Amino acid sequence: MKFCDSQLDNSSQELFERLEIELRGVDDLRLVDTAWLTSQVFRDRLEPLLISVRARGGRVTHSNESKKISIKT
């Protein structure tokens, strides 16, 4: 919901900057509810952050995956 709110008050840039800072120390990121990834706008903003996690050797997994996998891009 924070993303929707940030679009209304024009604070999306700030939201993703904070998220980027929070993800810097993350080695294993699990996406629990991925329904929001259907939003192309959101996914376009999130994908560079996920790529950054993977580039550091981290893992990004979805909770509905039967096993953890590491996707390198």
C-alpha positions as CSV (number, residue, x, y, z in Angstrom):
1,M,0.0,0.0,0.0
2,K,2.9,2.3,0.6
3,F,3.7,2.3,-3.1
4,C,0.2,3.3,-4.0
5,D,0.3,6.1,-1.4
6,S,3.7,7.3,-2.7
7,Q,2.2,7.7,-6.2
8,L,-0.5,9.9,-4.8
9,D,1.8,12.2,-2.8
10,N,4.7,12.0,-5.3
11,S,7.1,10.4,-2.9
12,S,7.9,7.2,-4.9
13,Q,11.5,8.2,-5.4
14,E,12.0,8.6,-1.6
15,L,10.3,5.2,-1.0
16,F,12.6,3.4,-3.3
17,E,15.7,5.2,-2.0
18,R,14.8,4.0,1.5
19,L,14.2,0.5,0.2
20,E,17.6,0.5,-1.5
21,I,19.3,1.5,1.7
22,E,17.4,-1.2,3.7
23,L,18.3,-3.9,1.1
24,R,22.1,-3.1,1.1
25,G,22.8,-5.6,4.0
26,V,20.4,-8.3,2.8
27,D,21.8,-11.6,1.6
28,D,18.6,-13.6,1.4
29,L,15.4,-11.8,0.2
30,R,12.1,-13.7,0.2
31,L,9.2,-12.2,-1.7
32,V,6.1,-13.4,0.2
33,D,3.2,-11.9,-1.7
34,T,4.2,-11.3,-5.3
35,A,0.7,-10.3,-6.6
36,W,2.0,-6.7,-6.6
37,L,4.6,-7.6,-9.2
38,T,1.8,-7.5,-11.8
39,S,2.2,-3.7,-11.7
40,Q,4.7,-2.9,-14.4
41,V,5.4,0.5,-12.9
42,F,6.3,-1.1,-9.5
43,R,8.2,-3.9,-11.1
44,D,10.3,-1.5,-13.2
45,R,11.3,0.4,-10.0
46,L,11.9,-2.8,-7.9
47,E,13.9,-4.8,-10.4
48,P,17.1,-2.8,-10.2
49,L,17.1,-3.3,-6.5
50,L,16.7,-7.0,-6.9
51,I,19.5,-7.1,-9.4
52,S,21.7,-5.3,-6.9
53,V,21.0,-7.9,-4.2
54,R,21.8,-10.7,-6.7
55,A,25.0,-8.8,-7.9
56,R,26.3,-8.9,-4.4
57,G,25.8,-12.7,-4.4
58,G,22.5,-12.5,-2.5
59,R,19.4,-14.6,-3.2
60,V,15.9,-13.4,-4.2
61,T,13.3,-16.1,-3.8
62,H,9.5,-16.3,-3.9
63,S,7.7,-18.0,-1.0
64,N,5.8,-20.1,-3.4
65,E,9.0,-21.7,-4.8
66,S,9.5,-25.2,-3.6
67,K,13.2,-24.7,-3.2
68,K,15.5,-21.7,-3.0
69,I,17.2,-20.8,-6.2
70,S,19.8,-18.1,-7.0
71,I,19.2,-16.1,-10.1
72,K,22.2,-14.3,-11.4
73,T,21.6,-11.5,-13.9
